[in-house]
Amino acid sequence: MPILKAGSILPKCSYSQDAFDTITLDEEDRYRRRIQLTSDNGLDFMLSLAKATRMDHGDGLLLEDGRVIKVLARPEELYEVRAESPLALLQLAWHLGNRHQPVEIYEDHLRIRKDAVIADMLEGLGGNLGAVTAPFSPMSGAYVSKSAGAHSHHHGHGHGHDHGHSHDTAHSYGHSHDHSHDQEPHEH
């Protein structure tokens, strides 16, 4: 018997029918293109999308037989980051962004994945960190849409280049990239 396929993602609140089943995934597993998955109640199916797409908590995976599997965000071990003022929190957010760290942003705190090096940096900058277990849904970058996985930006040294999002989370305190840059020669 051929395996069922899910070929599209229905944004949360866009589908009116009750979900047939659920699938609980962590943040990294909610960004996929093609993978065999098993629902929470044991239904095997193939996610087969045109391109890698982020699935948010509450989205639906539309199976080819018309049933919907609701995506649930699995709670993860995170740090909740707070600061003494809104400006201090904004500065911590800037340092995290400068290091390409995935961040979930709230009005009075941030959430990040547990990372000892990043925790030490944030505490050294005056941040207060507390451990929490919660679903993690970081913001997409300015160069990443919900359905795109790589971004391109200009570093100001005469050429632009692309790089994916598999950044090493053990960045040093200085800004460096732990990945190669495929650079196109530029014309003057």
Secondary structure, 3 states (H helix, E strand, C coil): CCCEEEEEEECCCCCCCCCCEEEEECCHHHEEEEEEEECCCCCEEEEEEEEEEECCCCCEEEECCCCEEEEEECEEEEEEEECCCHHHHHHHHHHHHHCCCCCEECCCCEEEECCHHHHHHHHHCCCEEEEEEEECCCCCCCCCCCCCCCEEEECCCCCEEEECCCCCCCCCCCCCCCCCCEECCCCC
